[in-house]
Amino acid sequence: MPQTLKNTMTFSDEQSMLLDTATGFFRDKSTSADVRNLIDSARGYDDAVWQEMVALGWSGLAIPEDFGGSGLGLAAAVAIAEPMGRHLAASPFLSTQLFVQGVLAGGSDEQKGQYLPAVAEGSVGTVALFEEDGNWDLLSAQAQLKVAGDRFTLTGVKTFVTDAEVATHYLVAATLAGEPALAIIAESELPAAALSRETVIDETRRSYRLAIDAVDVAGTSVIRGDQARKALAAIRDAALLLISAESAGGIAGVLEVIVEYLNTRSAFGRKIGSYQGLKHPTVDILIGLERARSHVYHAASLLDAGEDAEAALRMAKAEASSSYAFAGDRAIQFHGGFGFTYECDAQLYLRRALWSQYAFGDAAHHRKHLAALLLD
Amino acid sequence: MDEFRAEVAAWLRENRPPEPDFLMPESFMEVGTDAQFNYLRDWQRRVFEAGYLGMTWPKEYGGGGQPQVMQDIVNIEMARQNVPFMPNTIGLNWAGPLILAIGTEAEKQKYIRGILSAEDIWCQGFSEPDNGSDLAAASTRAVRDGDEYVLNGSKIWTSLGTYAKYMILLARTNPDAASRYAGLSYFLAPMDVAGVEVQPIRKITGEYGFTQTFFRDARVPVDCLMGKEGEGWKIAMQTLTFERGASGGQAGGLSMVAVSAADVVELARSAMRDGRPAIEDPLIRDQLIGFLVEEQGDRLCGARARIPALCSERPGAIPMSGKLRGTEFRRRLCQFAISLQGANGARWVGDAHAYADGLWQRSYFNAFSATIGGGTSQVQANIVGERVLGLPKD
């Protein structure tokens, strides 16, 4: 029986304050010039800014208080991710949140106690899920975990491992005896040259290939069976939520760039924003933004209430992905010749939009899954 | 609340009128025969007498003096049971809220109760044959002569014109005013005076419902003027905020036959494609989900609009784009529903083999009344672009 869609929408005063603070923070710390300077840096983000985010408690905001966090839940992270996306701010925030959600959902109490307090204090964690075939299905990893006495060995190639160079821990998806499993690997356990940087369309991102051959893994660092499935589902949920939130922010950011240009540039004796050929698609971008934000905050509300959010999250990702890609595409076109140059900020948003579109499933992928959820 | 909901549900089940033997209009804009009109007017009166209409409007004028949540329950229950809509749409959704917001005590006493009971049907006189969406170009004249205004000119797309007792009328009192806006005035004009003639207009569906209204030296009393001379544009804009749903204050009840993506999903289950139910076709599934995502997005915009902290940057974005989003969605949804019928998509109302009696074909054609009426989608996009985004006027 297809499920009924709800229209739950909650937003606490605490989340509202967080959104205000983060909006001001990233406006100040991530100007267009900052973003461009960081593109040329090795690390890709400003560690001083990241340390401020840690000091504000943002890296641990979804970690329960028992493990050193502030226990605000994943929904609160939306209030950080949205303005981050708006200002194209670079930080290992997203990677770390996915690591946290995986450990929280699938890890044992010992594992939570071992890894989460360090993250709350600023350690970076990340997830290694995807492989060379580009498949978005998280349950069909080719990487293998093999039993070796009371320990395991891990072999495989993972791709799109974000912020891997600065991470202290990796949650690596693999297959163990035909079943999904996850291995928690410390940076110190990786052989030299295991990581190589990938060249990706969004130059503000740092993405790595992780190639490992028979790395030794302690039994206490493996998550398997139903726990692994729970962890992977939680990582997927968090990724869909936060990437969609970042994308909604990105649409707002690129819309601001477009509106500014349409109010400044003149052609044939008129401001170009007065032409309906540009005005009307800009309104379409606004409508995409409003719908995307609504989907995002609804999905966050369901997660906050502990309700099933799969359909809401997939809808959010489908809407945010396609609306952001449309906005980025039109931003280039509306800037005319300037839009074709590297100097114009429109390309930064289009690159981010395409990166986000292809992370954790594009719009068509999620519509396909939604069809199974809502039509069958 | 649950008790009230159950009471409303039971009342609607017991009192809903029997299925008519004529084609049901989809909204007040399709009411073209006496049988249709009498059926719907009678239904509105019974709903009002049961206390389920105008529940939030002040008691002293005939309303219920109750909180909005009560009317919301009634509206939701009416939609759930898919009962007929309220035909006095202009009165309930435009003129009524406007009179309550800015009308004089005498106007409230005179008009509100009749709007709710459907005794006084209202129509709208903004558009003119030569000026569709460009309302400020209105050229219908109102010239003061003693205790009366003399009206000359013509209004078009007047729904329920044949049945209306009153018209909200935008007319030019001063052709020499400093701006074309300043020369306009707003009237609550009676239709039953000499010199007012109403001519039905046949629509693309072949049905009637719209009229053109001609004023030839029609004399109306001066107290029909709302506000002051020259305030017509301001009042008309305020009226449109009620129409576009940005202000609230509507009396409640359904205003049209609802069409949702869920209906099209059901259609896709029964319609066949290549010998299999259309809902199994991957391309159709993708498109159906596209509509569901869009519809849900708009529904969630409604929910988000109630949380100011989530609308702080552009508070007008959701309400002011509502008409554009909703009407264009409906038009495209109907178009898609027809495409699901394969070759039978080419049938029309009245054909023995038309799918659902040609409902989707007719709905598609009628959908244009909303993408055009009350400001075309193109004008709506200009308004959103200029007022919400701050883009330059063209």
HADDOCK unambig.tbl for C-alpha pairs under 7 A between the chains (distance, minus, plus):
assign (segid A and resid 7 and name CA) (segid B and resid 300 and name CA) 5.77 0.50 0.50
assign (segid A and resid 7 and name CA) (segid B and resid 303 and name CA) 6.65 0.50 0.50
assign (segid A and resid 9 and name CA) (segid B and resid 303 and name CA) 6.19 0.50 0.50
assign (segid A and resid 9 and name CA) (segid B and resid 304 and name CA) 6.47 0.50 0.50
assign (segid A and resid 16 and name CA) (segid B and resid 309 and name CA) 6.40 0.50 0.50
assign (segid A and resid 259 and name CA) (segid B and resid 391 and name CA) 6.75 0.50 0.50
assign (segid A and resid 263 and name CA) (segid B and resid 391 and name CA) 6.20 0.50 0.50
assign (segid A and resid 263 and name CA) (segid B and resid 392 and name CA) 6.48 0.50 0.50
assign (segid A and resid 271 and name CA) (segid B and resid 392 and name CA) 6.92 0.50 0.50
assign (segid A and resid 273 and name CA) (segid B and resid 391 and name CA) 5.64 0.50 0.50
assign (segid A and resid 273 and name CA) (segid B and resid 392 and name CA) 5.66 0.50 0.50
assign (segid A and resid 274 and name CA) (segid B and resid 391 and name CA) 6.76 0.50 0.50
assign (segid A and resid 274 and name CA) (segid B and resid 392 and name CA) 4.93 0.50 0.50
assign (segid A and resid 274 and name CA) (segid B and resid 393 and name CA) 5.22 0.50 0.50
assign (segid A and resid 274 and name CA) (segid B and resid 394 and name CA) 4.36 0.50 0.50
assign (segid A and resid 275 and name CA) (segid B and resid 394 and name CA) 6.28 0.50 0.50
assign (segid A and resid 279 and name CA) (segid B and resid 385 and name CA) 6.14 0.50 0.50
assign (segid A and resid 280 and name CA) (segid B and resid 381 and name CA) 5.74 0.50 0.50
assign (segid A and resid 280 and name CA) (segid B and resid 382 and name CA) 6.97 0.50 0.50
assign (segid A and resid 283 and name CA) (segid B and resid 381 and name CA) 6.37 0.50 0.50
assign (segid A and resid 283 and name CA) (segid B and resid 384 and name CA) 6.75 0.50 0.50
assign (segid A and resid 283 and name CA) (segid B and resid 385 and name CA) 5.68 0.50 0.50
assign (segid A and resid 290 and name CA) (segid B and resid 301 and name CA) 6.81 0.50 0.50
assign (segid A and resid 290 and name CA) (segid B and resid 318 and name CA) 6.98 0.50 0.50
assign (segid A and resid 291 and name CA) (segid B and resid 297 and name CA) 4.77 0.50 0.50
assign (segid A and resid 291 and name CA) (segid B and resid 298 and name CA) 6.25 0.50 0.50
assign (segid A and resid 291 and name CA) (segid B and resid 301 and name CA) 6.27 0.50 0.50
assign (segid A and resid 294 and name CA) (segid B and resid 297 and name CA) 6.32 0.50 0.50
assign (segid A and resid 294 and name CA) (segid B and resid 300 and name CA) 5.35 0.50 0.50
assign (segid A and resid 294 and name CA) (segid B and resid 301 and name CA) 5.35 0.50 0.50
assign (segid A and resid 294 and name CA) (segid B and resid 304 and name CA) 6.20 0.50 0.50
assign (segid A and resid 295 and name CA) (segid B and resid 297 and name CA) 5.95 0.50 0.50
assign (segid A and resid 295 and name CA) (segid B and resid 300 and name CA) 6.58 0.50 0.50
assign (segid A and resid 315 and name CA) (segid B and resid 293 and name CA) 5.89 0.50 0.50
assign (segid A and resid 367 and name CA) (segid B and resid 286 and name CA) 5.99 0.50 0.50
assign (segid A and resid 367 and name CA) (segid B and resid 289 and name CA) 5.95 0.50 0.50
assign (segid A and resid 368 and name CA) (segid B and resid 286 and name CA) 6.44 0.50 0.50
assign (segid A and resid 370 and name CA) (segid B and resid 289 and name CA) 6.86 0.50 0.50
assign (segid A and resid 371 and name CA) (segid B and resid 285 and name CA) 6.13 0.50 0.50
assign (segid A and resid 371 and name CA) (segid B and resid 289 and name CA) 6.22 0.50 0.50
